[in-house]
């Protein structure tokens, strides 16, 4: 099913349903901004992330106090850079961009080669670590929570995703406002709100990462089949959202997080 198919199926009932989910997501963002400041949103400019960008920046002074940053790995598609520029123009805001450390990339290429990520899972994860995980650590330094555009339906590794979790790897709360959204929901929202999105979505790229590691999906394939397509589905995560081999952990009831009696914190322990 294509993006246009989703829009054609946008019945009035479906539009109302998405509006309700959007208000729920906006409420979670406001709670997170109130209870876990400072909070940031890691924007990778997929369709889901553009929904969140609009929920944060598109509501003017009523929007939550959440900073937005992105990781420029140095290998992004041209269409993603174009979307970054378009987003900044539309919302009249500047993103904070984090880049890999030059020495880390030079060492990576020196060991594995310019495209060594195709040779093994180990080499691919080393590339993701240098270009994504390390910059993310700097972006999250000093923060109490971060927002992501993850959805439970995106892949087998994300089925257990909850709206609020505790990320043991980074030691902070992770907010997933779109955890229960479908791909249909995402495209109805983008269409109804006239939110910009990546031109690659018109070319059968439902999930977009670095250019060398993303291809278009074929009819009937999973929406993330084009990410690291040469690997097993079980290994298709970059390390940003994996703890002990799993996507993330739901925090136990005893997890110590700031403002533990707040509504957002109660969701963590649920």
C-alpha positions as CSV (number, residue, x, y, z in Angstrom):
1,X,0.0,0.0,0.0
2,X,1.4,3.4,-1.0
3,X,1.2,6.8,0.7
4,X,-1.5,7.9,-1.7
5,X,-3.5,4.7,-0.8
6,X,-3.4,5.7,2.8
7,X,-4.7,9.2,2.0
8,X,-7.5,7.8,-0.2
9,X,-8.6,5.7,2.8
10,X,-8.7,8.7,5.1
11,X,-12.4,8.6,6.0
12,X,-13.9,11.2,8.3
13,X,-13.9,8.6,11.0
14,X,-10.2,7.8,10.5
15,X,-9.3,11.5,10.5
16,X,-11.1,12.0,13.8
17,X,-9.3,9.0,15.2
18,X,-5.9,10.4,14.2
19,X,-6.9,13.8,15.7
20,X,-7.6,12.1,19.0
21,X,-4.3,10.2,18.9
22,X,-2.5,13.5,18.1
23,X,-4.0,15.2,21.1
24,X,-2.9,12.2,23.2
25,X,0.6,12.5,21.9
26,X,0.7,16.2,22.4
27,X,-0.4,15.7,26.0
28,X,2.4,13.2,26.6
29,X,4.9,15.7,25.1
30,X,3.6,18.4,27.4
31,X,3.9,16.1,30.5
32,X,7.4,15.1,29.5
33,X,8.5,18.7,29.0
34,X,7.0,19.6,32.5
35,X,8.3,16.5,34.4
36,X,11.6,15.7,32.8
37,X,13.1,19.0,31.6
38,X,15.4,19.4,29.8
39,X,13.9,17.1,27.1
40,X,15.0,16.8,23.5
41,X,13.6,15.2,20.3
42,X,15.9,13.2,18.1
43,X,14.6,13.9,14.6
44,X,15.8,11.6,11.8
45,X,13.3,13.1,9.3
46,X,11.2,10.0,8.7
47,X,7.5,10.4,8.3
48,X,6.9,9.7,12.0
49,X,9.5,12.3,13.0
50,X,7.8,15.0,10.9
51,X,4.5,14.3,12.8
52,X,6.4,15.0,16.0
53,X,8.1,18.0,14.6
54,X,4.7,19.5,13.9
55,X,3.4,18.6,17.3
56,X,6.4,20.4,18.9
57,X,7.0,23.3,16.5
58,X,3.7,23.6,14.8
59,X,1.7,24.8,17.8
60,X,3.4,28.1,18.3
61,X,3.6,29.3,21.9
62,X,1.3,26.4,22.9
63,X,4.0,23.8,21.9
64,X,6.0,21.9,24.5
65,X,9.4,23.2,25.5
66,X,11.3,20.5,23.8
67,X,14.5,21.1,21.7
68,X,14.9,19.3,18.4
69,X,18.2,18.0,17.1
70,X,19.3,15.7,14.3
71,X,22.3,13.6,13.5
72,X,24.1,14.2,10.3
73,X,26.0,10.9,9.7
74,X,27.7,12.3,6.6
75,X,26.0,9.6,4.5
76,X,22.4,10.9,4.4
77,X,20.4,11.0,1.1
78,X,20.3,14.4,-0.7
79,X,16.5,14.3,-0.2
80,X,17.0,14.3,3.6
81,X,19.2,17.4,3.5
82,X,16.5,19.1,1.3
83,X,13.9,18.2,3.9
84,X,16.0,19.7,6.7
85,X,16.2,23.0,4.8
86,X,12.4,22.9,4.0
87,X,11.5,22.2,7.6
88,X,13.6,25.1,8.9
89,X,11.9,27.4,6.4
90,X,8.4,26.3,7.2
91,X,8.7,26.5,11.0
92,X,11.2,29.4,11.0
93,X,13.4,27.6,13.4
94,X,16.9,26.2,13.4
95,X,17.7,22.6,14.2
96,X,20.7,21.7,16.3
97,X,22.8,19.3,14.2
98,X,25.4,16.9,15.6
99,X,28.1,15.3,13.5
100,X,30.4,12.3,14.0
101,X,33.9,12.9,15.4
102,X,36.3,13.1,12.5
103,X,38.9,10.9,14.2
104,X,36.2,8.1,14.8
105,X,35.2,8.1,11.1
106,X,38.8,8.1,9.9
107,X,39.6,5.1,12.2
108,X,36.4,3.3,11.1
109,X,37.2,3.7,7.4
110,X,40.8,2.8,8.1
111,X,39.8,-0.6,9.5
112,X,36.7,-1.5,7.5
113,X,37.0,0.5,4.3
114,X,34.7,3.1,2.9
115,X,31.7,0.7,2.5
116,X,32.8,-2.0,4.9
117,X,29.4,-2.1,6.6
118,X,28.3,-4.4,3.8
119,X,30.8,-7.0,4.8
120,X,29.5,-8.0,8.3
121,X,27.1,-7.1,11.0
122,X,30.0,-6.2,13.2
123,X,31.4,-3.7,10.7
124,X,27.9,-2.2,10.1
125,X,27.3,-1.7,13.8
126,X,30.8,-0.2,14.1
127,X,29.8,2.3,11.4
128,X,26.4,3.1,13.2
129,X,28.3,3.5,16.5
130,X,30.7,6.1,15.0
131,X,28.2,8.0,12.9
132,X,25.1,7.7,15.1
133,X,25.5,6.4,18.6
134,X,28.5,8.5,19.6
135,X,27.0,11.8,18.3
136,X,23.7,10.8,20.0
137,X,25.5,10.5,23.4
138,X,26.8,14.1,23.0
139,X,23.3,15.3,22.0
140,X,21.8,13.7,25.1
141,X,24.4,14.8,27.5
142,X,22.8,16.6,30.5
143,X,19.2,15.7,29.3
144,X,16.6,13.9,31.5
145,X,14.5,12.5,28.6
146,X,14.5,12.2,24.9
147,X,11.6,11.8,22.4
148,X,11.6,9.4,19.5
149,X,9.3,8.6,16.6
150,X,9.4,4.9,17.1
151,X,6.2,2.9,16.4
152,X,5.5,-0.6,17.7
153,X,4.3,-1.7,14.2
154,X,7.5,-0.8,12.4
155,X,9.4,-4.1,12.9
156,X,9.6,-7.3,14.9
157,X,12.2,-5.8,17.1
158,X,9.8,-3.0,18.2
159,X,6.6,-5.0,19.0
160,X,7.0,-4.5,22.8
161,X,7.4,-0.7,22.5
162,X,5.7,1.4,25.2
163,X,4.9,5.2,25.2
164,X,7.3,5.8,28.1
165,X,10.3,3.7,29.0
166,X,13.6,4.0,30.8
167,X,16.6,3.7,28.6
168,X,19.2,2.0,30.6
169,X,21.9,2.5,27.9
170,X,21.7,6.2,28.1
171,X,20.3,6.5,31.7
172,X,17.3,8.6,30.9
173,X,13.6,8.4,30.2
174,X,12.6,7.7,26.6
175,X,9.3,9.1,25.3
176,X,7.6,7.4,22.3
177,X,4.4,9.4,21.6
178,X,3.6,7.4,18.4
179,X,4.1,4.0,19.9
180,X,0.5,2.9,19.1
181,X,0.2,4.7,15.7
182,X,-0.1,2.9,12.4
183,X,1.5,3.9,9.2
184,X,-2.0,4.9,8.1
185,X,-2.3,7.3,11.1
186,X,1.0,8.9,10.2
187,X,0.1,9.7,6.6
188,X,-3.4,11.0,7.5
189,X,-1.8,13.4,10.0
190,X,0.8,14.6,7.5
191,X,-1.8,15.1,4.8
192,X,-4.4,16.8,7.0
193,X,-1.8,19.2,8.5
194,X,0.2,19.8,5.3
195,X,3.4,18.8,7.0
196,X,6.6,18.5,4.8
197,X,8.1,15.0,4.3
198,X,10.9,13.3,2.5
199,X,10.5,13.0,-1.3
200,X,11.9,9.4,-1.1
201,X,8.5,8.4,0.3
202,X,7.1,8.8,-3.2
203,X,9.7,6.2,-4.4
204,X,8.8,3.3,-2.1
205,X,11.0,4.3,0.8
206,X,8.8,4.0,3.8
207,X,11.8,4.0,6.2
208,X,14.8,6.2,5.4
209,X,18.3,6.1,6.9
210,X,21.7,6.6,5.4
211,X,21.9,6.5,1.6
212,X,24.1,3.4,1.3
213,X,22.0,1.4,3.8
214,X,18.5,2.1,2.5
215,X,16.7,0.9,-0.6
216,X,13.2,1.0,-1.8
217,X,10.9,-1.8,-0.6
218,X,9.1,-4.2,-2.9
219,X,5.4,-4.9,-2.9
220,X,4.5,-7.0,0.1
221,X,7.7,-6.4,2.0
222,X,7.9,-5.2,5.6
223,X,8.2,-1.4,5.8
224,X,11.7,-1.6,7.2
225,X,12.8,-4.3,4.7
226,X,14.8,-1.6,2.9
227,X,17.0,-0.8,5.9
228,X,20.2,-2.9,6.0
229,X,18.4,-5.2,3.5
230,X,21.4,-7.6,3.4
231,X,20.9,-8.5,7.1
232,X,18.5,-10.7,9.0
233,X,15.5,-8.8,10.4
234,X,16.6,-9.6,13.9
235,X,19.8,-7.5,13.6
236,X,18.2,-4.5,11.9
237,X,18.8,-1.9,14.6
238,X,21.6,0.7,14.6
239,X,22.3,0.7,18.3
240,X,20.4,3.8,19.2
241,X,17.5,1.9,20.6
242,X,18.9,-1.4,21.8
243,X,19.6,-2.5,25.4
244,X,21.0,-6.0,26.1
245,X,20.1,-7.1,22.6
246,X,16.5,-5.7,22.8
247,X,15.0,-2.5,21.5
248,X,14.5,-1.0,24.9
249,X,13.3,-2.0,28.4
250,X,10.2,-0.9,30.1
251,X,11.4,0.5,33.5
252,X,10.5,-1.6,36.5
253,X,8.3,-0.1,39.1
254,X,11.3,0.6,41.3
255,X,13.1,2.6,38.6
256,X,14.5,5.8,40.0
257,X,13.6,8.7,37.7
258,X,13.0,12.3,38.6
259,X,9.5,13.4,39.6
260,X,8.4,9.7,40.0
261,X,4.8,10.6,41.0
262,X,4.0,12.4,37.8
263,X,1.6,11.0,35.1
264,X,4.4,10.3,32.7
265,X,6.4,8.5,35.3
266,X,3.4,6.4,36.2
267,X,3.3,5.3,32.6
268,X,6.9,4.1,32.8
269,X,6.1,1.7,35.6
270,X,2.8,0.5,34.2
